[in-house]
């Protein structure tokens, strides 16, 4: 085992420290205004993924069109909010024999297809994504109600839906 004296260990530590300082100085020297590849890239916008702020605004617009019944009202049954690209695919449990109203609102651009599945054939309607509400009456309800909303090609926005007792 070889022991080094304190001055030798101190010299080695100073040498390592000096070497680190030289390496760090070399990495940052001249990079401020040189336009070298070490500059941070500038973020760019992408048209394939919309930001969440327009979706939030469109969501509020779609929900506002359906504000005739609020969650605190005894008539309120169920509601939801989805992006039009995801679509709405919901199945709601209802009380057999009662009457309900389904409201759907799409805010954005283009058109969407609304399918309401009650016993028998589905009722299919095209709706504009202009922020206005479309209503469908369900009389003598079965125990299940299926709701599907799909955006037509090129359509975008938010879809709100609400079921209330009549």
N, C-alpha and C positions, 0 to 999 in steps of 0.2 A: 504494500500500500504506500502510495506516494502522497505526502502532505505538501501543500503549497503554502507559502507564507501569505500573510494578510496583504502585503503590497501586490503580490502577483494576482490574487483573487480580485482585488479592487481594480487592477489594470484590465483584467478580462471583462469585468462588468462594465467598465467605462467604454471599452472597445465595442462591446455588443450594443450599448446605448447609442454610441456615435454612428454605428452601422445602420441601426433602425432609423435614426434621424435623417441620414443620407438617402435611404430608400424612400422614406415618406416624402422628403423634399423633392426627389426626382419624380414621384408619381403625380404631384400637384403642380410642379413648376410649369408655367407657361400655358396652362390649360384654361385660364379664365377667358381670354379673348381670341384664342387661336382657332376656334371652330373645329377642334379635333373631335374624334369619335367618342371621347369621354363625356361630351355634353349630354344632358338629359334630353330624351326625345320629347317633342311637343305633342300633347294629346290631340287627336283628331276625332271628329264626330263620325259616327257610323250610321248609315241609314237603315241597316238591318236590325238594329236593336234600339227602339225608342227609349228616351229617358223616362224616369218614373214621374216627373212633374206633370207632363201632359196627361198621363194615365190617371193621376190623382185628381186632376181638374175634371177630366171627362167622367170619372167615377162619381164625383160629387154632382155633376150635371145629370147623369143618368139616374142617380138615387133621388135627386130633387124632383124629377118628373113623377115619381111614385109616392110623394109625401102625403098622400091623402089619408093613409093609415100609418101610424107610427108603432114602434115596438111596444109602447105602453098601452095601446088601445086593446080592449078585449077581443076585437075582431082580428087582430094580427095573428097569423099562423106561422109563416116562415118567409125568409128573404135571403138573397145572396147577391154578390157582385163578382164578376169575372172579366178578364180581358177577352175581347172578341176572338183573339187568336187561340185562346184555350177553349172558348165556347162554354156553354152551360150544359151540364149533364146531371140533372137532379131528379131524385125520386122522393116524393113527399107522401107521408101517411096522412090520410084524411079520415073524417068520420063519415061512414056510409050514409047516404041519403041527404046530407046537408048540401047547401049551396055555397059556392066559393067564387071569388074573383081573382084571376091571375093577371097581374100587371107586369109588363116587360118594357124596358126602355133601353135603347142603344144610343150612346153618344159617341160620335166620331165621324167617320166617313164611309160611304158605301151602303150596302144593304146586307141583311142577315136573314136566315131562314129560321122561323120559330115552329117547332113541332110540339104539340100538346098531346100527350098520350093518356087517354081515358079508356075505359073499357071499349073494345072495338077498334076502329080505325083511328089513326092519329089525325088531328086537325093541323094542317100545315099552312102557314102564312109567311109572306115576305114582309119584313119591316125595314124602314129606313133608319139609318144611324144618325138621326138629326136631333136627338135629345128629347123627342116626344114619346109619350107613353102609349102603348097598345094594350087593350084589355080583352080578356077572354073570360066569359062566364062559364062556370062549371055547375050545372044543376044536377041534382040527384047523384052526387059524387060516389065513385067507388072508393075503396080503401087506399088506393095508390094513384098518384098523379105523376106522370113522367113529363119532364120539361127538357127540351133540347134546343139550343140556339147555336147555329153555326154561321160564321161569316162567309159571305160570298167572296169569290176571288177579288183581291184588291181592297177589301173592306178592312177597317181597323177602328179600334176604340174600346169602350167598356160597355158591358151589359149588366143592368140591374134587374132583378125580378123580385116580386113580392106576392104572397098568397094571403088573402084575408077572407074571413067568413062574411057572408052577405045576410 
